[in-house]
Structures are given as structure tokens and as C-alpha cells.
Amino acid sequence: MKRMDILKSLATDNGKKMILLVMDGIGGLPGPEGKTELEAAATPNMDALARKSELGLLDMVDVGITPGSGPGHLSLFGYDPMEFSIGRGILEAMGVGALVGPGDVCARGNFCTRSDDDVITDRRAGRIPTEKSALVVKKLAESIKEINGVRVTFYPGKEHRFVVVFSGEGLSENVADADPQQEGSPMRWARPTVSDGERMADVANAFIKKVAEVLKGEAPANGCLLRGFSSAPDIPLMGDVYKIKPVAVATYPMYKGLAKLVGMNVVEAGETLDQLFDSVGRLWSDYDYFYVHVKYTDSRGEDGDFEGKKKVVETVDALLPRLLALSPDVLVITGDHSTPSVMSGHSWHPVPFLLASEFVRGGDSKSFDERECRIGAGGRIEAKKLLGLMLAHARRLDKFGA
């Protein structure tokens, strides 16, 4: 019997409230002074909470596997990422409100800066402002309606990101990313991962070339990359499985999209961290599971900005009392993967977590960081088991067996 089926049979609705605070990419590695970002940050509120909580480490997919944000979040929501595979394109598409019909394939686009000989000099086009990016999307939408008989629909996203939906016959999501994954490398074109992806790969590459043609002479966004080719998946909903009423409090489209796919209600939570945290209090009486997502820890880590990531952690710590004032029955602080700023990208390192409830075996941890989590009472567990642990601490699981 699968774990999800067991939890579904045991789950009960007792009204207890849970908060999952996800600091995206929170895990780190020692920087110049021998400390990770979490260790170096001044976090008096998290540290005080750690002293009466269980700390541990999460393996998001499996030992040694570097997770993307999609698999990492699926694990946090109780899904086995090896069983449920969701492409980044559909997540981003759902997040921006894109219409994705049967047979459609969507992809997550990055505006980029490319040279005349197809070398990618900046994968994010300097993280151009959202307002400027929207104007670029508008220009492309007016210029590109169809590629090789396939209808093309554009949707703007945050900063350098956008979504494109391809609609036509014979399309497949079985296409590898058209992205070299690092600056200074030549363009890596889309290719089929199995034979039925050949048409989609050809359309994607023709699309990328057409975008470069339309944006020729523009700066810094004069080209694009495409990732996460995907169609809408079939996935059980969190509310049905775990008997909870979940809500997503997030600002970035991809995370809103993932939340929608697993059945969460998605609300407008503003653009700032202040607004994000205030939204939880505003919604407190309407839901019992709150997924709160902070993106900027990951963004600063990907930029190799150690100090910037540390400051985001400190900002979240200063806002934490707003959540504590709500007296949640269970509060978890963790991430969906590690993004060490010294690596400027995702890594395979296990992710620190803190679990607070009235039933923890805590009391001996000094602070919330990687070193303390390594020896904490929570141990090292598979991330897909975290939600079951939260439900148990909320007394929302009946006994298994006689």
C-alpha cells in the first residue's frame, strides 16, 4: 500500500491549523567566513523557536539528487516526486492564468542576452524589470502568431520570465530544455527525448529563432530560452487526500501554478514580504493549511549573492512573529532545495527544517541552521514524509491498525 493511500485512510479534519513556511533554496554551504547564509544571519526569532522545536534535514528527492523547484515542492506537499512528474512549464502557465487545453504543450521562457554567433552571455537578460518584460512579450505576441502550423500564445511573467503555450496536432512534452544552463556557452537547442517529441522540438527551435529575429537590436533581451516543456498532468488533490483546506500565499507564478495543480486555493498576497506575511493573518479563519512561499532566498543564491541571501533570511526572521502571533498548531520552516550562493545554483545538499508544535521532542537545539539541524531530534528524513509528520503533530491522523 502506498504511503499516500495510507495517509488518506487515516486523515481526519479536526480544525487544527498548520503553516508551511518555505524559504526557497534556504540550504547553503560555508561562505568566506566559514558559515552558511543561515548560520551567518542574525535570526533571534528562529533561534528562539528552534530551542523548543524539532530540527532536522530533508532529502527532497533522494540522496545525491539535485532537485528542481517542482519536485522539491511536490515532496513538501506529500507527493512522491519520482511518481508524480510535473514540468516547470505547466507550473508557470497555471501561475500566470494561462489557458492550457488538451494536447497543448507549454514552456517556461527566459529572456536572455545572446551574441550574433548564438552564445548565451546572460541567461536572464539582467533580470529585466517585470514592466519592461511585459512590453517585450507584447511585441512578440503581435509578431508571432503561429510557428509551422502551431498556434502560439504568450503570457508575461515576473522579471525575465514568460510563458508560451503551443497548440496544434502531434505535439508532445517529451522535449529536452533549450537552454545551455550557463553563461558563455553556445545555445543548446531543443531535442526530442523520445521519437514523439520531434515535431515539438522542431517547432520550439523555429520559435526561438523567430524570437531572436523579432528582437534583433534590442538590449538586454534579444533572445529567449525555453524550459520545462509540459502538458497538464493528472494528480490527486491535497484536500481530498489529507482532508485539509489549503491555501497558497505566494507571489511568483510558478509556485502559484504548482499550488493550483495540487488543489490549493491561490490568493493575491501582494508583492512584498510584508504583504505576504500579513496575508496569512487576513486569511486565518478561512483555511487550515497555509503554504507561505518566500522566493528571494533562492534568487540571491542563484546570483551568487551571499550577503543578499543572508539579508533575506534576516528579513523573514523579523516578520516571523506575525505568524507566531496566530498560534498555529504546527509550524514548519524549511526550503524546497538548497541553493548555496557559493555554487550560484541548486544543489543536492539536504535541506534544514524546523518543526514546532506542542508535541515535539525538542529543547536542546541552539539555533536554526545546518549544523544544528544535522544533530537535531527530527533526524534526516525524506521530504515527502514531512506533511505526514505535520498532520501527526496536528493530531489529524488516526491510528494505523488495531
Secondary structure as UniProt FT lines:
FT   HELIX           3..10
FT   STRAND          18..23
FT   TURN            24..25
FT   STRAND          26..27
FT   TURN            32..33
FT   HELIX           37..40
FT   HELIX           44..50
FT   TURN            51..52
FT   STRAND          54..59
FT   TURN            63..64
FT   HELIX           69..76
FT   TURN            77..78
FT   TURN            81..83
FT   HELIX           88..95
FT   TURN            96..97
FT   TURN            102..103
FT   STRAND          105..114
FT   TURN            116..117
FT   STRAND          119..122
FT   TURN            123..127
FT   HELIX           130..143
FT   STRAND          146..147
FT   TURN            148..149
FT   STRAND          150..156
FT   TURN            159..160
FT   STRAND          161..167
FT   TURN            169..170
FT   STRAND          175..176
FT   TURN            183..184
FT   STRAND          185..186
FT   STRAND          191..192
FT   HELIX           195..197
FT   HELIX           198..214
FT   TURN            215..217
FT   STRAND          223..230
FT   HELIX           238..242
FT   STRAND          246..249
FT   HELIX           253..261
FT   TURN            262..263
FT   STRAND          265..266
FT   HELIX           273..283
FT   TURN            284..286
FT   STRAND          289..294
FT   HELIX           296..302
FT   TURN            303..304
FT   HELIX           306..324
FT   TURN            325..326
FT   STRAND          330..334
FT   TURN            341..344
FT   STRAND          351..356
FT   TURN            358..359
FT   HELIX           370..374
FT   TURN            377..378
FT   STRAND          379..382
FT   HELIX           383..385
FT   HELIX           386..393
FT   TURN            394..395
//
